[in-house]
């Protein structure tokens, strides 16, 4: 029979009627609250980073291929848009590259080992851009037209279409359809089927073109929404004076975001001619992704604080239990029990308290996350956070690691206060009764 475990169960049952009951409940509540905060915060930060990243990737792709002479302006520099390069890149599957040896994503030494990517390139599409000025009922608005063609993957944009339809590309003529953002439509008081003029500067001349709204989108990324509109690639080529075989660049979509760096490096070194350059969207818009990276620091701070709260409360509760059971400790020592066996009794009891706290913490934390996923009762300012509701992404492996880590760390730290048991004298403890 496991004597320490048997005694721990006895202490737990009898403890329900002792004065320490309130302290034990507070300890359980503290652990439960800490686990609830950890689950909600990790799920919220993970969901936040995923939602923002997916919005950017849906609109821009993962990798941009452009001319090496590209300027800081939004206007494109022409490159040859033949199918040979597209076929080579879109056919990329798993590639092998060298990376640091890791364990649980933690680098181990300086050894470089061969690794294969989780996926390859999913889709490649051409684009070109030109800037202009919208003129509508004495209102003026700067706009950047992003020209797309029949190879455009509308599946990525479907979640952000608010009204209307996608672009059409008739064979016999260049389409005048345009998709503008909801923020642009609201500022200019435009709606579906409305027509307006966009003015462009070509050389020393002003060129005016008419467009008709076929759709309205909203990503929530205001700095992009207020600038960009989608239209027929041939219209942009016509305005720039390019032939049909020239485009501004290619957007590359990959299967797994973890492969972004290796695939970008492989495409640039192995597949592109010297006049072309590839760049990840993380490098193209570093400000947003650096801001998202800061959320990792917030997550670590929250987890550390919650674990510290759990540990401090458990240490306090365990010391009270030991002081309350001083007489029992003295009797067990007088009967020949070792210090370690008695310490294990209280460690088992502490483990029971932590387990109860984790149970309720998981129940409440996962309940809040699932409720937010279905009912979206926590709202955000879209202008500040790019999202209208708090996003939640539950990763059950992360939740499992949080539970195991909290349980192991808390019980391990509680070994220290049980050292008080070795200081208890059997004679004085029994007389203390």
DONUTOR-739353 format. One record per residue (C-alpha): residue in one letter; chain; x negated, y, z. Coordinates in Angstrom, 1 decimal. Example, Ala and Ser with C-alpha at 12.3 -4.5 7.8 and 13.67 -1.06 7.14 Angstrom:
% residues 2
+------+-------+--------+--------+--------+
! resn ! chain !      x !      y !      z !
+------+-------+--------+--------+--------+
!    A !     A !  -12.3 !   -4.5 !    7.8 !
!    S !     A !  -13.7 !   -1.1 !    7.1 !
+------+-------+--------+--------+--------+
***
This chain:
% residues 433
+------+-------+--------+--------+--------+
! resn ! chain !      x !      y !      z !
+------+-------+--------+--------+--------+
!    X !     A !    0.0 !    0.0 !    0.0 !
!    X !     A !   -1.2 !    3.5 !   -0.8 !
!    X !     A !   -1.1 !    4.9 !    2.7 !
!    X !     A !   -1.8 !    8.6 !    1.8 !
!    X !     A !    1.0 !    8.6 !   -0.8 !
!    X !     A !    3.4 !    6.9 !    1.7 !
!    X !     A !    2.7 !    9.5 !    4.3 !
!    X !     A !    3.0 !   12.3 !    1.8 !
!    X !     A !    6.5 !   11.1 !    1.0 !
!    X !     A !    7.3 !   10.9 !    4.7 !
!    X !     A !    6.0 !   14.5 !    5.2 !
!    X !     A !    8.0 !   15.8 !    2.3 !
!    X !     A !   11.3 !   14.3 !    3.6 !
!    X !     A !   10.8 !   15.3 !    7.2 !
!    X !     A !    9.6 !   18.7 !    6.0 !
!    X !     A !   13.0 !   19.6 !    4.8 !
!    X !     A !   14.1 !   20.1 !    8.4 !
!    X !     A !   11.0 !   22.0 !    9.6 !
!    X !     A !   10.4 !   25.7 !    9.8 !
!    X !     A !    8.0 !   25.5 !    6.9 !
!    X !     A !   10.9 !   24.8 !    4.5 !
!    X !     A !   11.2 !   28.5 !    3.5 !
!    X !     A !    7.4 !   28.6 !    2.8 !
!    X !     A !    7.6 !   25.5 !    0.6 !
!    X !     A !   10.5 !   26.9 !   -1.4 !
!    X !     A !    8.6 !   30.2 !   -1.9 !
!    X !     A !    5.7 !   28.2 !   -3.2 !
!    X !     A !    7.9 !   26.2 !   -5.6 !
!    X !     A !    9.5 !   29.5 !   -6.8 !
!    X !     A !    6.1 !   31.1 !   -7.3 !
!    X !     A !    4.8 !   28.1 !   -9.4 !
!    X !     A !    8.1 !   28.1 !  -11.4 !
!    X !     A !    8.0 !   31.8 !  -12.0 !
!    X !     A !    4.3 !   31.6 !  -13.2 !
!    X !     A !    5.1 !   28.7 !  -15.6 !
!    X !     A !    8.1 !   30.5 !  -16.9 !
!    X !     A !    6.1 !   33.7 !  -17.6 !
!    X !     A !    3.3 !   31.6 !  -19.2 !
!    X !     A !    5.7 !   29.7 !  -21.5 !
!    X !     A !    7.6 !   32.8 !  -22.6 !
!    X !     A !    4.5 !   35.0 !  -23.1 !
!    X !     A !    2.6 !   32.4 !  -25.2 !
!    X !     A !    5.7 !   31.6 !  -27.3 !
!    X !     A !    6.4 !   35.3 !  -27.8 !
!    X !     A !    2.9 !   36.2 !  -28.7 !
!    X !     A !    2.6 !   33.2 !  -31.0 !
!    X !     A !    5.9 !   34.1 !  -32.7 !
!    X !     A !    5.0 !   37.7 !  -32.9 !
!    X !     A !    1.7 !   37.0 !  -34.7 !
!    X !     A !    3.3 !   34.4 !  -37.0 !
!    X !     A !    6.2 !   36.6 !  -38.1 !
!    X !     A !    4.0 !   39.7 !  -38.8 !
!    X !     A !    1.4 !   37.6 !  -40.7 !
!    X !     A !    4.1 !   35.9 !  -42.8 !
!    X !     A !    5.6 !   39.2 !  -43.7 !
!    X !     A !    2.3 !   40.5 !  -45.0 !
!    X !     A !    1.4 !   37.2 !  -46.8 !
!    X !     A !    4.9 !   37.0 !  -48.4 !
!    X !     A !    4.4 !   40.4 !  -49.9 !
!    X !     A !    0.7 !   40.3 !  -50.8 !
!    X !     A !   -0.3 !   36.7 !  -50.8 !
!    X !     A !   -3.4 !   35.4 !  -48.9 !
!    X !     A !   -6.2 !   36.3 !  -51.3 !
!    X !     A !   -6.5 !   39.1 !  -53.9 !
!    X !     A !   -8.6 !   38.7 !  -57.0 !
!    X !     A !   -9.4 !   42.1 !  -58.7 !
!    X !     A !  -12.2 !   43.8 !  -60.6 !
!    X !     A !  -15.3 !   44.7 !  -58.7 !
!    X !     A !  -14.8 !   48.3 !  -59.6 !
!    X !     A !  -11.5 !   48.6 !  -57.8 !
!    X !     A !  -11.0 !   52.0 !  -56.2 !
!    X !     A !   -9.4 !   53.0 !  -52.9 !
!    X !     A !   -6.3 !   54.3 !  -54.7 !
!    X !     A !   -3.3 !   52.0 !  -55.3 !
!    X !     A !   -3.8 !   52.2 !  -59.1 !
!    X !     A !   -5.1 !   48.9 !  -60.6 !
!    X !     A !   -8.3 !   48.4 !  -62.7 !
!    X !     A !   -7.6 !   46.1 !  -65.7 !
!    X !     A !   -8.9 !   42.5 !  -65.8 !
!    X !     A !   -8.2 !   39.8 !  -68.4 !
!    X !     A !   -5.1 !   37.9 !  -67.4 !
!    X !     A !   -5.7 !   34.7 !  -69.3 !
!    X !     A !   -4.3 !   31.3 !  -68.1 !
!    X !     A !   -7.7 !   29.6 !  -68.0 !
!    X !     A !   -8.7 !   31.3 !  -64.7 !
!    X !     A !   -5.2 !   30.8 !  -63.2 !
!    X !     A !   -5.3 !   27.1 !  -64.1 !
!    X !     A !   -8.7 !   26.7 !  -62.4 !
!    X !     A !   -7.7 !   28.4 !  -59.2 !
!    X !     A !   -4.2 !   27.0 !  -58.9 !
!    X !     A !   -5.6 !   23.5 !  -59.3 !
!    X !     A !   -7.8 !   23.7 !  -56.2 !
!    X !     A !   -7.0 !   21.1 !  -53.6 !
!    X !     A !   -8.9 !   20.1 !  -50.5 !
!    X !     A !  -12.5 !   21.4 !  -50.6 !
!    X !     A !  -15.5 !   20.5 !  -48.5 !
!    X !     A !  -17.5 !   23.1 !  -46.7 !
!    X !     A !  -19.9 !   23.3 !  -43.7 !
!    X !     A !  -18.8 !   24.6 !  -40.3 !
!    X !     A !  -20.0 !   24.5 !  -36.7 !
!    X !     A !  -19.3 !   21.3 !  -34.8 !
!    X !     A !  -16.4 !   22.0 !  -32.4 !
!    X !     A !  -14.4 !   20.3 !  -29.7 !
!    X !     A !  -10.9 !   21.7 !  -29.1 !
!    X !     A !  -11.9 !   24.6 !  -31.3 !
!    X !     A !  -14.8 !   25.4 !  -29.1 !
!    X !     A !  -18.3 !   25.4 !  -30.8 !
!    X !     A !  -20.7 !   22.7 !  -29.7 !
!    X !     A !  -24.3 !   23.6 !  -30.3 !
!    X !     A !  -25.7 !   24.9 !  -33.6 !
!    X !     A !  -25.1 !   21.8 !  -35.7 !
!    X !     A !  -23.3 !   22.3 !  -39.0 !
!    X !     A !  -21.1 !   19.5 !  -40.1 !
!    X !     A !  -19.1 !   18.9 !  -43.4 !
!    X !     A !  -15.4 !   19.7 !  -43.0 !
!    X !     A !  -12.5 !   19.5 !  -45.5 !
!    X !     A !   -9.8 !   22.1 !  -45.7 !
!    X !     A !   -6.3 !   21.1 !  -44.7 !
!    X !     A !   -4.9 !   22.1 !  -48.0 !
!    X !     A !   -5.6 !   24.0 !  -51.2 !
!    X !     A !   -4.1 !   26.7 !  -53.4 !
!    X !     A !   -0.3 !   26.6 !  -53.6 !
!    X !     A !    0.4 !   29.4 !  -56.2 !
!    X !     A !   -1.2 !   32.1 !  -58.2 !
!    X !     A !    0.6 !   35.1 !  -59.7 !
!    X !     A !   -0.5 !   38.2 !  -61.6 !
!    X !     A !    0.3 !   41.8 !  -60.6 !
!    X !     A !   -0.6 !   45.4 !  -61.5 !
!    X !     A !    0.1 !   48.7 !  -59.7 !
!    X !     A !    0.6 !   52.4 !  -60.6 !
!    X !     A !    1.6 !   55.4 !  -58.5 !
!    X !     A !    4.4 !   57.9 !  -59.4 !
!    X !     A !    6.9 !   60.3 !  -58.0 !
!    X !     A !   10.6 !   59.6 !  -57.7 !
!    X !     A !   12.8 !   62.5 !  -58.8 !
!    X !     A !   16.5 !   62.1 !  -57.7 !
!    X !     A !   19.0 !   64.9 !  -57.1 !
!    X !     A !   16.3 !   67.4 !  -56.2 !
!    X !     A !   14.7 !   64.9 !  -53.8 !
!    X !     A !   11.1 !   63.8 !  -54.4 !
!    X !     A !    9.4 !   60.7 !  -53.0 !
!    X !     A !    6.0 !   59.1 !  -53.7 !
!    X !     A !    6.2 !   55.5 !  -54.9 !
!    X !     A !    3.8 !   52.8 !  -56.0 !
!    X !     A !    5.2 !   50.4 !  -58.6 !
!    X !     A !    4.0 !   46.8 !  -58.2 !
!    X !     A !    4.5 !   45.1 !  -61.5 !
!    X !     A !    5.3 !   41.4 !  -61.4 !
!    X !     A !    6.1 !   38.8 !  -64.0 !
!    X !     A !    7.8 !   35.5 !  -64.5 !
!    X !     A !    5.2 !   33.7 !  -62.4 !
!    X !     A !    6.2 !   35.7 !  -59.3 !
!    X !     A !    7.3 !   33.4 !  -56.4 !
!    X !     A !   10.6 !   34.8 !  -55.3 !
!    X !     A !   10.9 !   32.2 !  -52.6 !
!    X !     A !    8.5 !   34.3 !  -50.5 !
!    X !     A !   10.7 !   37.4 !  -50.8 !
!    X !     A !   14.2 !   35.8 !  -50.4 !
!    X !     A !   14.2 !   36.4 !  -46.6 !
!    X !     A !   13.6 !   40.1 !  -47.1 !
!    X !     A !   16.2 !   40.8 !  -49.8 !
!    X !     A !   18.9 !   42.9 !  -48.2 !
!    X !     A !   21.1 !   43.5 !  -51.3 !
!    X !     A !   21.2 !   42.7 !  -55.0 !
!    X !     A !   19.3 !   40.3 !  -57.1 !
!    X !     A !   15.7 !   39.6 !  -58.2 !
!    X !     A !   14.2 !   41.0 !  -61.3 !
!    X !     A !   14.9 !   39.6 !  -64.7 !
!    X !     A !   12.4 !   39.4 !  -67.6 !
!    X !     A !   14.2 !   39.4 !  -71.0 !
!    X !     A !   12.1 !   38.2 !  -73.9 !
!    X !     A !   13.2 !   40.9 !  -76.4 !
!    X !     A !   12.7 !   44.0 !  -74.2 !
!    X !     A !   11.0 !   45.4 !  -71.2 !
!    X !     A !   13.3 !   45.4 !  -68.2 !
!    X !     A !   14.2 !   48.7 !  -66.5 !
!    X !     A !   15.2 !   47.0 !  -63.2 !
!    X !     A !   13.5 !   47.9 !  -60.0 !
!    X !     A !   13.6 !   46.6 !  -56.4 !
!    X !     A !   13.1 !   49.4 !  -53.8 !
!    X !     A !   12.9 !   49.2 !  -50.0 !
!    X !     A !   15.9 !   50.0 !  -47.8 !
!    X !     A !   13.9 !   52.8 !  -46.2 !
!    X !     A !   13.4 !   54.4 !  -49.6 !
!    X !     A !   17.0 !   53.9 !  -50.5 !
!    X !     A !   18.2 !   55.5 !  -47.3 !
!    X !     A !   15.9 !   58.5 !  -47.6 !
!    X !     A !   17.0 !   59.2 !  -51.2 !
!    X !     A !   20.6 !   58.0 !  -50.7 !
!    X !     A !   20.4 !   55.4 !  -53.4 !
!    X !     A !   22.3 !   52.2 !  -53.8 !
!    X !     A !   22.6 !   49.2 !  -56.2 !
!    X !     A !   23.0 !   50.1 !  -59.9 !
!    X !     A !   21.9 !   53.7 !  -59.3 !
!    X !     A !   19.5 !   55.1 !  -61.8 !
!    X !     A !   16.7 !   57.5 !  -61.2 !
!    X !     A !   13.5 !   58.9 !  -62.9 !
!    X !     A !    9.9 !   58.3 !  -61.9 !
!    X !     A !    7.3 !   60.6 !  -63.1 !
!    X !     A !    3.7 !   59.4 !  -63.8 !
!    X !     A !    0.6 !   61.3 !  -64.8 !
!    X !     A !   -1.3 !   59.9 !  -67.8 !
!    X !     A !   -4.4 !   61.9 !  -68.6 !
!    X !     A !   -3.1 !   65.5 !  -68.7 !
!    X !     A !    0.5 !   64.5 !  -69.6 !
!    X !     A !    3.5 !   63.8 !  -67.5 !
!    X !     A !    5.4 !   60.6 !  -68.4 !
!    X !     A !    9.0 !   60.1 !  -67.2 !
!    X !     A !   10.6 !   56.7 !  -67.0 !
!    X !     A !   14.1 !   55.7 !  -66.0 !
!    X !     A !   14.8 !   52.8 !  -63.7 !
!    X !     A !   17.9 !   51.1 !  -62.4 !
!    X !     A !   18.1 !   49.5 !  -58.9 !
!    X !     A !   18.9 !   45.8 !  -59.1 !
!    X !     A !   17.9 !   44.9 !  -55.5 !
!    X !     A !   16.9 !   46.3 !  -52.1 !
!    X !     A !   14.4 !   44.7 !  -49.7 !
!    X !     A !   13.3 !   45.2 !  -46.2 !
!    X !     A !   10.2 !   43.6 !  -44.6 !
!    X !     A !   10.1 !   45.9 !  -41.5 !
!    X !     A !    6.5 !   46.9 !  -42.3 !
!    X !     A !    7.3 !   50.6 !  -42.6 !
!    X !     A !    4.0 !   51.7 !  -44.0 !
!    X !     A !    4.5 !   49.3 !  -46.9 !
!    X !     A !    8.3 !   49.6 !  -47.3 !
!    X !     A !    8.2 !   53.3 !  -47.8 !
!    X !     A !    5.6 !   53.1 !  -50.6 !
!    X !     A !    6.1 !   50.0 !  -52.7 !
!    X !     A !    8.7 !   49.0 !  -55.2 !
!    X !     A !    8.8 !   45.9 !  -57.6 !
!    X !     A !    9.4 !   46.1 !  -61.3 !
!    X !     A !    8.5 !   44.4 !  -64.6 !
!    X !     A !    4.8 !   43.9 !  -65.1 !
!    X !     A !    5.2 !   44.9 !  -68.8 !
!    X !     A !    6.5 !   48.3 !  -67.7 !
!    X !     A !    3.4 !   48.9 !  -65.6 !
!    X !     A !    1.2 !   47.7 !  -68.5 !
!    X !     A !    2.9 !   50.1 !  -70.8 !
!    X !     A !    2.5 !   53.0 !  -68.5 !
!    X !     A !   -1.2 !   52.2 !  -68.0 !
!    X !     A !   -1.7 !   51.7 !  -71.7 !
!    X !     A !   -2.9 !   48.1 !  -71.3 !
!    X !     A !   -2.4 !   45.2 !  -73.7 !
!    X !     A !   -0.3 !   42.2 !  -72.7 !
!    X !     A !   -3.3 !   40.2 !  -71.7 !
!    X !     A !   -4.6 !   42.7 !  -69.1 !
!    X !     A !   -3.4 !   42.7 !  -65.4 !
!    X !     A !   -4.4 !   44.5 !  -62.2 !
!    X !     A !   -5.3 !   41.2 !  -60.4 !
!    X !     A !   -4.0 !   38.0 !  -59.0 !
!    X !     A !   -2.4 !   37.1 !  -55.7 !
!    X !     A !   -3.4 !   33.7 !  -54.4 !
!    X !     A !   -1.2 !   31.7 !  -52.0 !
!    X !     A !   -2.7 !   28.9 !  -50.0 !
!    X !     A !   -1.2 !   25.9 !  -48.1 !
!    X !     A !   -2.7 !   26.5 !  -44.7 !
!    X !     A !   -3.8 !   29.8 !  -43.2 !
!    X !     A !   -6.6 !   28.1 !  -41.3 !
!    X !     A !   -8.3 !   27.6 !  -44.7 !
!    X !     A !   -8.3 !   31.3 !  -45.6 !
!    X !     A !  -12.0 !   31.9 !  -45.1 !
!    X !     A !  -13.4 !   28.8 !  -46.7 !
!    X !     A !  -11.1 !   28.9 !  -49.8 !
!    X !     A !  -11.8 !   32.6 !  -50.3 !
!    X !     A !  -15.5 !   32.0 !  -50.2 !
!    X !     A !  -15.3 !   29.0 !  -52.5 !
!    X !     A !  -13.2 !   30.9 !  -55.1 !
!    X !     A !  -15.5 !   33.9 !  -55.1 !
!    X !     A !  -18.7 !   31.8 !  -55.4 !
!    X !     A !  -17.6 !   28.9 !  -57.5 !
!    X !     A !  -14.7 !   30.0 !  -59.7 !
!    X !     A !  -14.9 !   33.8 !  -60.4 !
!    X !     A !  -17.0 !   35.5 !  -63.1 !
!    X !     A !  -19.4 !   38.2 !  -62.0 !
!    X !     A !  -17.0 !   41.0 !  -62.8 !
!    X !     A !  -14.3 !   39.8 !  -60.4 !
!    X !     A !  -14.1 !   40.0 !  -56.6 !
!    X !     A !  -11.9 !   38.1 !  -54.2 !
!    X !     A !  -10.8 !   39.4 !  -50.8 !
!    X !     A !   -8.5 !   38.1 !  -48.1 !
!    X !     A !   -5.6 !   40.1 !  -47.0 !
!    X !     A !   -7.0 !   40.2 !  -43.5 !
!    X !     A !  -10.0 !   42.0 !  -44.9 !
!    X !     A !   -7.9 !   44.2 !  -47.1 !
!    X !     A !   -5.7 !   45.4 !  -44.2 !
!    X !     A !   -7.9 !   44.9 !  -41.2 !
!    X !     A !   -6.0 !   47.4 !  -38.9 !
!    X !     A !   -2.9 !   45.2 !  -38.6 !
!    X !     A !   -4.8 !   42.0 !  -38.1 !
!    X !     A !   -7.1 !   43.5 !  -35.5 !
!    X !     A !   -4.1 !   44.8 !  -33.7 !
!    X !     A !   -2.6 !   41.3 !  -33.8 !
!    X !     A !   -5.9 !   39.9 !  -32.6 !
!    X !     A !   -5.7 !   42.1 !  -29.5 !
!    X !     A !   -2.6 !   40.1 !  -28.5 !
!    X !     A !   -4.9 !   37.2 !  -27.7 !
!    X !     A !   -6.5 !   39.2 !  -25.0 !
!    X !     A !   -3.1 !   40.1 !  -23.5 !
!    X !     A !   -2.2 !   36.4 !  -23.6 !
!    X !     A !   -5.4 !   35.4 !  -21.7 !
!    X !     A !   -4.8 !   38.1 !  -19.1 !
!    X !     A !   -1.2 !   37.0 !  -18.5 !
!    X !     A !   -2.2 !   33.4 !  -18.2 !
!    X !     A !   -5.0 !   34.1 !  -15.7 !
!    X !     A !   -2.8 !   36.3 !  -13.6 !
!    X !     A !    0.0 !   33.7 !  -13.4 !
!    X !     A !   -2.4 !   30.9 !  -12.5 !
!    X !     A !   -4.0 !   33.1 !   -9.8 !
!    X !     A !   -0.5 !   33.8 !   -8.4 !
!    X !     A !    0.3 !   30.0 !   -8.3 !
!    X !     A !   -3.0 !   29.1 !   -6.7 !
!    X !     A !   -2.8 !   31.8 !   -4.0 !
!    X !     A !    0.8 !   30.8 !   -3.1 !
!    X !     A !   -0.1 !   27.1 !   -3.0 !
!    X !     A !   -3.1 !   27.7 !   -0.8 !
!    X !     A !   -1.0 !   29.7 !    1.6 !
!    X !     A !    1.7 !   27.0 !    1.7 !
!    X !     A !   -0.8 !   24.2 !    2.2 !
!    X !     A !   -2.5 !   26.0 !    5.1 !
!    X !     A !    0.9 !   26.5 !    6.8 !
!    X !     A !    1.6 !   22.8 !    6.3 !
!    X !     A !   -1.7 !   21.8 !    7.7 !
!    X !     A !   -1.2 !   24.0 !   10.8 !
!    X !     A !    2.3 !   22.7 !   11.3 !
!    X !     A !    1.1 !   19.1 !   11.1 !
!    X !     A !   -1.9 !   19.5 !   13.4 !
!    X !     A !   -0.4 !   17.0 !   15.9 !
!    X !     A !    0.1 !   14.4 !   13.2 !
!    X !     A !   -3.4 !   14.9 !   11.9 !
!    X !     A !   -4.8 !   14.3 !   15.4 !
!    X !     A !   -2.7 !   11.1 !   15.9 !
!    X !     A !   -3.9 !    9.8 !   12.5 !
!    X !     A !   -7.5 !   10.5 !   13.3 !
!    X !     A !   -7.1 !    8.8 !   16.7 !
!    X !     A !   -5.7 !    5.7 !   14.9 !
!    X !     A !   -8.8 !    5.6 !   12.7 !
!    X !     A !   -7.8 !    7.4 !    9.5 !
!    X !     A !  -10.7 !    9.1 !    7.7 !
!    X !     A !  -10.7 !   12.8 !    7.0 !
!    X !     A !  -10.5 !   12.2 !    3.2 !
!    X !     A !   -7.4 !    9.9 !    3.6 !
!    X !     A !   -5.6 !   12.6 !    5.6 !
!    X !     A !   -6.7 !   15.3 !    3.1 !
!    X !     A !   -5.2 !   13.1 !    0.4 !
!    X !     A !   -1.8 !   13.2 !    2.2 !
!    X !     A !   -1.6 !   16.9 !    1.9 !
!    X !     A !   -3.0 !   16.9 !   -1.7 !
!    X !     A !   -0.2 !   14.5 !   -2.7 !
!    X !     A !    2.3 !   16.8 !   -1.0 !
!    X !     A !    0.9 !   19.8 !   -2.7 !
!    X !     A !    1.0 !   17.9 !   -6.0 !
!    X !     A !    4.7 !   17.3 !   -5.4 !
!    X !     A !    5.4 !   21.0 !   -4.7 !
!    X !     A !    3.5 !   22.0 !   -7.9 !
!    X !     A !    5.3 !   19.4 !   -9.9 !
!    X !     A !    8.7 !   20.7 !   -8.7 !
!    X !     A !    7.6 !   24.2 !   -9.6 !
!    X !     A !    6.5 !   23.1 !  -13.1 !
!    X !     A !    9.8 !   21.3 !  -13.6 !
!    X !     A !   11.9 !   24.3 !  -12.9 !
!    X !     A !    9.4 !   26.6 !  -14.7 !
!    X !     A !    9.6 !   24.5 !  -17.8 !
!    X !     A !   13.4 !   24.3 !  -17.6 !
!    X !     A !   13.8 !   28.1 !  -17.2 !
!    X !     A !   11.0 !   29.1 !  -19.6 !
!    X !     A !   12.0 !   26.8 !  -22.5 !
!    X !     A !   15.7 !   27.7 !  -21.8 !
!    X !     A !   14.9 !   31.4 !  -22.2 !
!    X !     A !   12.9 !   30.7 !  -25.4 !
!    X !     A !   15.6 !   28.6 !  -27.0 !
!    X !     A !   18.3 !   31.1 !  -26.0 !
!    X !     A !   16.2 !   33.9 !  -27.7 !
!    X !     A !   15.8 !   31.8 !  -30.8 !
!    X !     A !   19.5 !   31.3 !  -31.2 !
!    X !     A !   21.1 !   34.4 !  -29.8 !
!    X !     A !   18.2 !   37.0 !  -30.2 !
!    X !     A !   19.4 !   39.0 !  -27.1 !
!    X !     A !   15.9 !   40.6 !  -26.7 !
!    X !     A !   15.7 !   43.5 !  -29.2 !
!    X !     A !   12.7 !   45.6 !  -30.3 !
!    X !     A !   12.1 !   48.9 !  -32.0 !
!    X !     A !   11.3 !   47.9 !  -35.6 !
!    X !     A !    9.4 !   51.1 !  -36.2 !
!    X !     A !    7.0 !   50.3 !  -33.4 !
!    X !     A !    6.8 !   46.5 !  -33.6 !
!    X !     A !    7.7 !   45.7 !  -37.2 !
!    X !     A !   10.4 !   43.4 !  -35.9 !
!    X !     A !   14.0 !   44.0 !  -34.8 !
!    X !     A !   14.1 !   41.1 !  -32.3 !
!    X !     A !   11.5 !   39.4 !  -30.2 !
!    X !     A !   10.2 !   36.4 !  -32.1 !
!    X !     A !    9.7 !   33.0 !  -30.4 !
!    X !     A !    7.6 !   30.1 !  -31.6 !
!    X !     A !    7.5 !   27.2 !  -29.2 !
!    X !     A !    4.4 !   25.0 !  -29.5 !
!    X !     A !    5.0 !   21.9 !  -27.4 !
!    X !     A !    1.3 !   21.0 !  -27.4 !
!    X !     A !    0.6 !   24.4 !  -25.9 !
!    X !     A !    3.3 !   23.9 !  -23.3 !
!    X !     A !    1.9 !   20.5 !  -22.4 !
!    X !     A !   -1.6 !   21.9 !  -22.0 !
!    X !     A !   -0.3 !   24.7 !  -19.8 !
!    X !     A !    1.4 !   22.2 !  -17.6 !
!    X !     A !   -1.5 !   19.8 !  -17.3 !
!    X !     A !   -4.0 !   22.6 !  -16.8 !
!    X !     A !   -1.9 !   24.3 !  -14.1 !
!    X !     A !   -1.3 !   21.1 !  -12.3 !
!    X !     A !   -5.0 !   20.0 !  -12.5 !
!    X !     A !   -6.5 !   23.4 !  -11.6 !
!    X !     A !   -4.1 !   24.1 !   -8.7 !
!    X !     A !   -4.6 !   20.7 !   -7.1 !
!    X !     A !   -8.3 !   20.9 !   -7.6 !
!    X !     A !   -8.5 !   24.3 !   -5.9 !
!    X !     A !   -6.4 !   23.0 !   -3.1 !
!    X !     A !   -9.1 !   20.5 !   -2.1 !
!    X !     A !  -10.9 !   23.5 !   -0.5 !
!    X !     A !   -8.2 !   24.4 !    2.1 !
!    X !     A !   -7.8 !   20.8 !    3.1 !
!    X !     A !  -11.3 !   21.0 !    4.5 !
!    X !     A !   -9.6 !   22.5 !    7.6 !
!    X !     A !   -8.5 !   19.0 !    8.4 !
!    X !     A !  -12.1 !   18.0 !    9.2 !
!    X !     A !  -12.2 !   20.7 !   11.8 !
!    X !     A !   -9.3 !   19.3 !   13.8 !
!    X !     A !  -10.2 !   17.5 !   17.0 !
!    X !     A !   -7.9 !   14.5 !   17.8 !
!    X !     A !   -7.9 !   15.2 !   21.6 !
!    X !     A !   -7.1 !   18.9 !   21.1 !
!    X !     A !   -4.6 !   18.3 !   18.4 !
!    X !     A !   -2.6 !   15.7 !   20.5 !
!    X !     A !   -2.8 !   18.0 !   23.6 !
!    X !     A !   -1.6 !   20.9 !   21.3 !
!    X !     A !    1.8 !   19.2 !   21.1 !
+------+-------+--------+--------+--------+
***
